[in-house]
Every structure is written in structure tokens, then in C-alpha cells.
Amino acid sequence: MAKRKFHMKQADMIGKDWMILSFRNYIDTGKSTYDLSDPIISGVCGDEIEYGKLFAYLFRRFGYPDRGWDDYKELVSYRLTTPHPGMVLRITPYVGNNSVITMDFMVEDKIFFAIEDYARRYRTAWGQRSLDFAEQRGLPEWMSEWVEIFNTEFREVFPDAHFADNWRQAVDFHFHFGEKGSRPYVLTDRVIQFRKSLHEDYAQVEPWPAYYMRPADVRDWNDDDPLKPFVPAAIQSLEDLRTPVGIRDESINAFGKIKSGRADVKASPSAGYPSGALGNTAAKEFAELHGLVLKLGKGNAKRGIKKVMSAMGVGVAG
């Protein structure tokens, strides 16, 4: 049996922490950092996509969004699945039609940090060598005192901070704490100035490495690159926006009406039902009710509604 073609649906993002993944931040396209273009999104959808056609398609295919959005800044926003379980496609039709503002990807936080660590790996290694350099030329006399203060006083304030087994772990402190002139401020400022001076001094010995940017051609990427498996998944999900959905005897995709008239996916099950009526008149209250229904159904809306109807002594069709 042939494997079923991937088709997007609204994503369940509950229970995980998500972060924005912008491919253009990691790929060397030769363009300015101020250029609003993304090699993955633009490569599939172009630099512009008409927001009206896109919204009509999203609403017809996926129905009302499962998640809320910024009512002032955003027309609507959808979170959609991709072939990779750790990544979703977020689409927020932008009235300026810019595809990069309209679309972005989100990944689980642990995936994002792995991708960031890979891009910063040369700088991380440089930082470790700078600490070797500091140790060789002699540490300031206050360092042992700082390690003790870090493991006691500061870890009481920041309980998630790891215990520092050595001075290297204790100087991984990048911000001032407390009001200017206070003891905590003076202590943290001393560490910050130490790191700043060390960075400047060691840069004279070995230049500060550049942030790693991937080549434009994904085939030239290293096999161990954690970003690599997300490229084909991103492309496949964007291409799925060309999947036709029907309206009467016509069909549309994210880019507008298509000539073939062929529909590959069915319209949203909510099509034709006045499911937005309650939300239109009592949006906040209906959202709260929705949350209660999901809680009763342990995440399953149909099960939650059946429990509500059963408690009211009303039968549920189907």
C-alpha cells in the first residue's frame, strides 16, 4: 500500500514550549540581514502571498483556528502541523502580503537551543580557550570568594542555577543584579567586567569567530547539523498549501482559484455550521467554556461536550 501523502492539520501544541525558527537567520544567502526574505519560505511561496486568498483557503480547509491570536495586530493566526513532529508552521496573513511576515516556523525549545548551539559552536570553543588563557595568566584574587557567593547567596535567588563545581561555571553570569551601588550589583559588575576584559584580551591572541552560517545549498550542510532535517519538512509543509480544497464545483489553494477544479482534501467539518455564533456574541465567555469542555474531556472536545450534555440530561447525536 502506498504511503499516504502528508496533509496538514491544526497542531496540538499543549504541554510543550515553542520558539520561533527563522531559517534566514542560519543560512548565508548573500543578502542583507535587513532583507525581508527567507530562502525556504520564498523558495516555495515567493516573497509575496495575497492575504485575502490565503485567509479564504485557511478558513475553508481548516475551519476556525484552534488557538487565539492578537485581535489588534493580527487578522487571524493558524498553527499547522509539518512532517516533523517537533515543528509547526504558523500562518498569520499579513495585509502587506509579505510572505516572511505572514509565515514562520516554530520548534520545541530543546530543538531551538540545539540549532543555536551548533551555530555558536566555534564561539563556544573559543570561549573555553579564553578561560584557559585566563587561568594561565592568573585569576583575580576575588575569584574563590565569588564561587562561594555564587553557590550560596545567588543560588538562593536563582534556584534553577546549577551548582558551580569550579570558577569557570561561576563566571557564566551575564547581567547585573540589584540596584546600582548595592552589594549584589557590585559583585555581579565585577564578574561582568572580568568577562569583558578577558574577551578583549584574548581576541588579541585569537580573533573572535564568526557566527556559523550554513551554505545556501542544503546538500552542502554537514550530516550532523541539527537544522538539516527541518528543511525538507518545512518545504513539504509549504508545498502542502497548494493542496486544493473545494467550494461547490470550484477549488482553491493558498494562492487562489485553480483551473483544474479538483479537490484533494475535504472542507473543514465546521463548514456550514454556525459554530462561531457563540464566539461572536460572547467571545471571552465562550473561550472559557471551551477550556472547561476540554478539561472535562481531558483534551478531547467531543468527549467533553458529551459529558456536559449528559450532565444536563440531553442526548448527543452521533
Buried (B, 14 or more C-beta within 10 A) or exposed (E): EEEEEBEBEBBEBEEEEBBEBEBBBBBEBEEEEEEBBBBBBBEBBEBBBBBEBBBBBBBBBBBEBBEEBEEEEEBBBBBBBBBBEBBBBBBBBBEEBBBBBBBBBBBBEEBBEBBBEBBBEBEEEBBEEBBEBBEEEEBBEEBEEBBEBBBEBBBEEEEEBEEBEEBBBBBBBEEBBBEEEEEBBEBBBEBBEBBEEBEEEBEEEEEEBEEBEBEEEBEEBEEEBBBBBBBBBBBBBBEBBBBBBBBEEEBBBBBEEBEEEEBBBEBBEEBEEEEEEBBEEEEEEBEEBBEEBBEBBEEEEEBBBBBBEEEEEEEEEE
